[in-house]
């Protein structure tokens, strides 16, 4: 069984035949058997204290915001589409 995030797992979302997890340290994709397909980490934790949403799934990508305000877009293969500090 895969460990989605060693710190905290905030949410688990069904995606096709797998699951996407939003953790404090990373976002991960896990198959139905619990095998880790990929894991993605940023320059800071994926938590927003003041405003905004640190994790949002779209049709073509996942939008992430880290504690420092960095904005990420990743695809569903765990690859960076864009990053803005």
KOLZA-687952 format. One record per atom (N, C-alpha, C): x, y, z; residue in three letters. Coordinates in steps of 0.1 Angstrom, whole numbers, plus 5000, padded with zeros to 4 digits. Layout:
N
XYZala ...
***
This chain:
85
500849885000unk 500050005000unk 500950125000unk 500650224992unk 501350344990unk 501150445002unk 502150525005unk 501950635015unk 501750755006unk 500650815007unk 500250934998unk 501051055002unk 501251085015unk 501951195020unk 502451165034unk 503751175037unk 504251135050unk 503751225061unk 503351355058unk 502951445068unk 501451435070unk 500651485061unk 499151485062unk 498551465049unk 497451385048unk 496651375036unk 495351445038unk 495151555031unk 493951635032unk 492751585025unk 492951525013unk 491851475006unk 492251374995unk 491251294991unk 491451184981unk 490351204971unk 490651204958unk 489751234947unk 489851124937unk 488651064933unk 488650964922unk 489051034909unk 489850974901unk 490251014888unk 490450894879unk 489550884869unk 489450774860unk 489550644868unk 490550554866unk 490650434873unk 491650434885unk 491850564890unk 492850584900unk 492350684910unk 493250734919unk 492950834929unk 494050944929unk 493651064931unk 494551174933unk 494451214947unk 495651234954unk 495651274968unk 496251414969unk 495651494978unk 496251624981unk 496751614995unk 498051614996unk 498751615009unk 499451745012unk 499951755024unk 500651875028unk 501951895021unk 502651785019unk 503951785012unk 503951754997unk 502951674993unk 502851634979unk 501451604974unk 501351594961unk 500151554955unk 500551424948unk 499751314948unk 500151184943unk 498951124935unk 499251034927unk 498350954920unk 498550804924unk 497450734928unk 497550604933unk 496550514925unk 496950394921unk 496050314914unk 495050244924unk 494150164918unk 493150104926unk 493649994936unk 494849944933unk 495449854942unk 496349914953unk 496450044953unk 497250114963unk 498650144959unk 499050114946unk 500350144942unk 500550284938unk 501650344942unk 501950484938unk 502350494924unk 501650574916unk 501950594902unk 502950704900unk 502750814907unk 503650934908unk 503351014920unk 504351104923unk 504151194934unk 504851324930unk 504251434934unk 504651564930unk 504851664942unk 505951724944unk 506251814955unk 506551954949unk 506352054956unk 506752194952unk 507852244961unk 508052374960unk 509052444968unk 508652464983unk 507352454986unk 506852464999unk 505652375001unk 504952375012unk 503852285015unk 502652345007unk 501752255004unk 500452284996unk 499352325006unk 499552435012unk 498552495022unk 498452645020unk 497252695021unk 497052845020unk 496352885033unk 496952985040unk 496453025052unk 495453145051unk 495853245042unk 495053365041unk 493853345032unk 494153315019unk 493053305009unk 493453214998unk 492553174990unk 492753084979unk 492652934983unk 492652854973unk 492552714974unk 493852644970unk 494452564979unk 495752504975unk 495652394965unk 494452334963unk 494352224954unk 493052234946unk 493052224933unk 491852224925unk 492052144913unk 491152044910unk 491251964898unk 490452024887unk 490952024875unk 490352074863unk 490351954853unk 489651964842unk 489551854832unk 490951814827unk 491851914825unk 493051884818unk 494251904827unk 494051954840unk 495251974848unk 494751984863unk 495851994872unk 495552014886unk 496252144889unk 495552234896unk 496052364900unk 496452354915unk 497652404918unk 498152394932unk 498752534936unk 498552564949unk 499152684954unk 499952644967unk 501152684968unk 501952654980unk 501852764991unk 502452735002unk 502352825014unk 502952965011unk 503952965002unk 504653094998unk 503953164987unk 502853114982unk 502053174971unk 502453124957unk 503353034956unk 503752974943unk 502552904937unk 502352924924unk 501252864917unk 501752764907unk 501152644907unk 501652534899unk 500452484891unk 500652434879unk 499752364871unk 500452234867unk 499852114870unk 500551994866unk 499451914859unk 499951824850unk 499051734843unk 498751614851unk 497951524846unk 497551404853unk 498551294852unk 499751324847unk 500851234847unk 501951284857unk 501651394864unk 502551444874unk 503651534869unk 503451584857unk 504451664850unk 504051814851unk 504951904854unk 504752044855unk 504352104841unk 503252174841unk 502852254829unk 503352394831unk 503152454843unk 503652584846unk 503852604861unk 504752704864unk 505052734877unk 505252884878unk 504652954887unk 504853104889unk 505053124904unk 506153194907unk 506453224921unk 505553334926unk 
***
